[in-house]
Amino acid sequence: MPSTTNLSPGLSRGDVVLVQFVFADEKGVKRRPGLILSADAYHRGRREAVLAAITSNTGRMLYGDYRIADADLDACGLPLASTVTAIVRTIKQEMVALRLGRLPEPALGEVAARLRASLAL
C-alpha cells in the first residue's frame, strides 16, 4: 500500500488551486479554481483534500458565499472578480493540477466563519 505521507508537498489551507470539478449531477467535468480548506495535518494523513469551489459569477451571492476583495485577486492568482462558494468537495490530492496563489488572512478567516454558519458548526 502506498504511503499517504506528504502526497502534495506545499498543498496548504488557504491555497487557491486549479482542479477538475465533477458537476453535482456527475454528468460532466470542468476545470475550475478552488480554495483548500483542510488543514496540513489532514493532508499528511489522507490522500484527499477538502476545498470550496470558486466562481467568477459574482452577481449571485448565496448564503455562505464570500466575494474575494478585488485587492486580493492577484494574491489568489485569479484574473476575474470571484466568489468562494459554500459548495464544499473532497477531492483526491492528485486532482490538483496547479497552485494559482493564496487567499490572504483575514479573508480566509471570513470564509471559515461563513462556512461554519452554513454548516451550523
Beta strands, then each sheet from edge to edge (+ up, - down):
strand 1: 15-22
strand 2: 29-36
strand 3: 48-55
strand 4: 66-67
strand 5: 83-92
strand 6: 96-102
sheet 1: 4+ 5- 3+ 2- 1+ 6-
end
